[in-house]
Amino acid sequence: MGKQITITVDGKQIAAQDGQTILSVAQSAGVRIPTLCYHRDLTPTGNCRICVVEVEKQRFLQAACVFPVADGMVIHTASERVRKSRGRTLELMLANHPQDCLVCDASSGSCELQDLAYEYQVTVPEWGSKGKRYIVDSDPNPFVRVDFNKCILCRRCVLACAEIQGRHVWNVAYRGFDEKIVAGPGVTMLEARCESCGQCAAYCPTGALSDSMSHAVARAHQVKKVMTTCTYCGVGCQYDLNVKDGRVVQVTSNPDAPVNGMALCVKGRYGYDFIHHPDRLTQPKVRRYLLEGSARPRDRGEWVDVDWDTALNIAAAKLRSARDTYGPDSVGVLTSAKCLNEENYLMNKFSRQVIGTNNIDHCARL
């Protein structure tokens, strides 16, 4: 870290480290500076100009996310000049939007641009909106919905795909008014090596990229978020289940997840439809003849719903019988990639120390 310095933000003296940006110092001190293109996980670019602040002795307003602090610097984050600049920037962004942010409901209530439009009370400028320039839902990707009419060219999707996922699917094409985000050399997402992880949708601040499975299902204030651990592998990624009326309607990244942060794979983010599938078993079942202690019928008989204790006792008795009658190597154990590492470790102990066999394998190797 650099040497200790002191700066003044909105009349308050704050200790900082030489080399920090104005934004990072302000955030650590609890001073809010609005942002759009900035995200703490991504390389700052300073291109949206929403985070501009007034630095005394500087001719122009400076982007707080990229401008470094210096000893004795005096900064104003909410002066009249700053607020007017942010309002004009938002106005220009809305001119490229298909409709007024103040009446738009297409982003399910989670649009950062809409939040700022309400905060600064900015509408489409008098010289008018450009209207829809791009086809809505234009990409055949089954999980990511693309509507570049809402894009503000913040480049979060480009950076997230490159820096978090390492796929480099998204790029910026053309210049000026024709500038837009494209997949690869202007092909579909899947043709550009997209893994459908949804990172781009998770980082998009406006809903230009969003989740197809949850589109128009619920608004942000209608869901309850429940943080949980993904069941698909042993990595231990955590995320938020968005629950509406007792049903999971979406999975969203939780930036405070200690293992994965905002990152999720395609299964973790979009593989939640099994939860309410009609074929999903919701309680243990055993064959009726095992409950009655009778001989096994030729067709093995019908399945019967039982409680966990009954099912586990029957399974334990049958495993013990097989081990004692035919020897430990008559039993094989197959563990699951959906188990946690700790659970697979316990299965290893169970196989070798309880059953007494080395016949244990993992389904991820098959």
N, C-alpha and C positions, 0 to 999 in steps of 0.2 A: 504494500500500500504506500501511497505518497505521504508526504508530510502533513501534519495537522494544520488546517487553516480555518479561518472564520469568515462566513459570508452573512449577508443580511437578506432575508426573504420576507417581504411584506412587513418590514419594520421589526422583524424578530431576528436576533443573532443566532446563527446555527453553526455548530462545529461540523467540519467536513474534511474529507481527505483530498489532497491535491490529485486531480485526474478524474474524480467522479463527475458525472453529468449533473446538470441542474435538476433534472427530473429525479434521479436516484436520491439526491440529497433531500429534495422536497418530500418525496415519499417516505423516507426514513424519519422525517420530522413531522409527519402527519399533515403536510400541506398538499391539498389536492390540485393537480394540474391535469385537465382533461386530455385524453389521447385517443387516437384511432389506429394509426399505422403501427404504433408501438405495442409490443408485448414483451413481458419480462423474459420469456424463453427464447426470443428471437433477436437477431442482430438489429440494433436501431438503424433506421434509414432517414428519418426526419423529412419524409416526403409529403405527409398529409398537412402539416403546418397547423394542426389544431393545438399542439402543445406550446405554441409560441409564448414567450414571456418578454418583458421589457427589462433590459439590462442597462443600467445607467452607464453613460459614456460610450454606448454602442449605437451606431446610426440606425440599424435596422432591428426589428424584433428577431429573436433567436429561438430556434427549435430546442426546447428544454431537453429532449431525449438524446441529443447528440452534442450539445454545447457544454464544454468542460468548465468547471468552476475555477475561480482564482481567488487568492487571498484578498479580502476587502471588497469583493464584488457585492453590489447592491441590486437586488432583483425585485421586480413587481410582477406578480402572477395574475392579477385581476384588475389591472388599471383599465381606464376607459379605452385607451388605445389598443390594449390587448383584446378586450372583449369585442370591439368593433372588428378587429382583424379576424378573430375566430368566427364571428357572425358572417362576414363576407365569404370566408372559406366554406362554411357550411352552405351558404346560399349557392355558391358555384357547384358544390357537390349535388345539391338537390336539383339543379338545372339539368343534370344528366340522369335523373331518376324518373321512372314512369309515372309516379304520382307523389302527392304531398306527403312528407313523412308524418305530419301531425294527424293524418287520417288513415295511414297505412296500417293494416293488420296482418300483413303477409309474413312477418318475421316472428310470429308467435309471441310477441312481447319481449323478445330478447335481442333487439337490434340496438347496438351502441350508437349508431348514427341517429336513430330515432330518439334515443334518450337525450342526445346533445341538442337535437332540433327542438325538443320540448324545453330544455334548460335555457336555450338562447332565444326561444320563440322565433325560429327562422322558418319561413315557408319558401315555396318555389318563387324565384325572383319574378318581377313584373314582366321582364322580357320573355318569360315563358319556359316551360319544360321542353326538352327534346323528345319526350315520349319514349315509347319502347323501340329500342334499336336492335335488340337481339331476340331470338326465339326463346321462349320460356321452356324450361326443362329440356334443354337442347342436346344433352348428352345421354347416350343409352346406358350409362353406368347404373346398375340396379340399386345402388345404395346412396349415391351422392346426387342431389338435385342441383342443376346448374341454371341460374337465372342472372346473367351478367348485366341485365338492366339495373340491378341494384349494386353493381360493383363500383367502388370508389378508387380502384387501383392502389390500394394500400400496400399490396404485395405480401400480406401476411401468409396467404396460401402458398406463394412461391417460396418464401423462407421456411415455412413449416415443412413443406414437402422435401426441401433440400437439406435443411439443417437437423430436423427431427427424424424424418423417415428415411432420408438418403435416397430418394427415388428420382428427384428432379423432373417431375411430371409437368409442373406449371412453369410457364415463361411469359415474358411481356413482349408483345408483337406490335409493330407499327409505331407511329409517333403522333404527337399532337392530339387532335380531336379523335383520330382513328385508333389511338392506342388502346389495347385491350389485353386481357389475360387469355392465353391459349394453352392447350395441352400439347406438349411436344412441338412438332412443326405445324400445328393446326389440325391435329387429328383428334380422335376420340380419346378419352382418358385411358381406357383399357389398351388401346393401341400405343399409348405413350408409356406403358409399363406401370400403370396405376395398380396398386394392391388393394384398393377400396378400403383403406384403413380409416378414412374419414378425418384425418388430421386437418386437411384443408378446411373442411366444414366446421370443425371445432374451433379453429382460429379465426375464421371469417367473422368480421364485426357487423355485417349488414344482412346476412341471409342470401348473398349472391351464390354461396355454396352452402347447402343445408342437407339434412338427412331425409332421404326420400320416404323411409318407413314411417317417420313421425310427422311428415308435412301435413299441416292443417288438422292435426289430431287434437292438440290442446295448446292453450296459451300458457306463458310462463307462470302466471299467478294461479292457474288452475291445478298445477301439479305439486306434489310433495316430493322432495328429493331425499332419498335414503342412500347413504354411502355404504357400499358393500365391497366384497372381494370377488373378483371374477372367478368363475368355476371351470374355465376351459383348460387351464394348465397350472403348473406349480410355481409360476413366476410370482404370483401374488399381486397382480395389478388391482388397483381399486378405482372405482368410479361411482357415479351417482345414478341410481335408478329413479326415473321420473314416473311417479305413480299417480294415476287419475282414476277415481272411482274403484280403487282396489286392483287396478290392472297396470302393469308396466307398459308405458307407451313410448318410452325413449330411454336410451343410455347416453349420458353426457359425461365428458371428462371432468375430473375434479383436480384443479391445479395444485391442491395440497396433498395429493396422494404421494406417500413417501417413496414408493417403488418406481412408479411410472410417470408421475406428473400428469400432463395432458395427453400423453401417448397411449394409444390403444390399438390393438390389431383389429382386423375385420370381424373376427369372431366375438371378441369382447365387446365391440361397439354395436354390432348389428345382429349378433346371434342370440337375441333374447326372446324370440318368438316361441321357443320351446316351452317357456314358462306357463303359458296359458293354452298350450296345444291340447286338443281333446284326447289325444292318445297318450298323454303323459300320465305315468303312474303317480298317484299322490299318497299311497300308503302301501305297506308290504302285502304280498300275496303268497300263499302256499297252496300246494295241491291238497284237496280234501282228504285223500287217503292218509296223508301224513298226520293230519289232525286227529283222524279217527283211529290211527294205529292199525289199519287194515292192510291187506295185501295190495300191492300195486296193480291197478287195472291195466289192461293192454293199451288203452288210450291215455293213461296216466291221470285221468280224471279231470275234474274242473278246478279252476282257481278260486280261492276263497280269500276275502279280505281279512287280515288279522292285524294285531298291534305289533310294535317292534319287538317287544320281549318274546312273544311267541315265535316270531319268525327267526330271531337270532338264536333262540334255544334249539329250534329244530335244525338250523344250519350247523350249530356247534356239535349237536349230537351226531349228525350224519358225518361230519368231518372226523370226529373222534372215532366213530365206528369204522370208517374207511382206513384211517391210520392204524388202528389196533388190529384190524382184520387182515389187511393186505400190505401193511408196511408204510412208512412215511413217504417213500417215493411213488406211492400210488396217488398222491395228492399233488396237484400243481396250482400255483398261485399266479394270477395275472392281474397286475395293478393297472391304474388308469392315469392318463395324462391330465385328467380333470381333478386329480387329487393334489393337495398341497405337497411340497417336498417333505414336510414332517409326517404326513399321512403315508406317503410311500416308504419312508424310513420305518414306520411302525409295521407296515406290511412285510418289509424285509425281516424284521425281528420276529414277527408272527410266523413267517414261513420257516425260518431256520431254527428258531428256539422253541416254538410251541409245537409246530407240526414235525420239525426235524428233517426237512428236505431242502435241497438247493434248487428245486424246481420252481423258480420264480422269474418272471419276465415282465416286461412293460409294453403296453400296447403301442407306444410311440415308436418302437423298434420294428413293428410288424409291417 
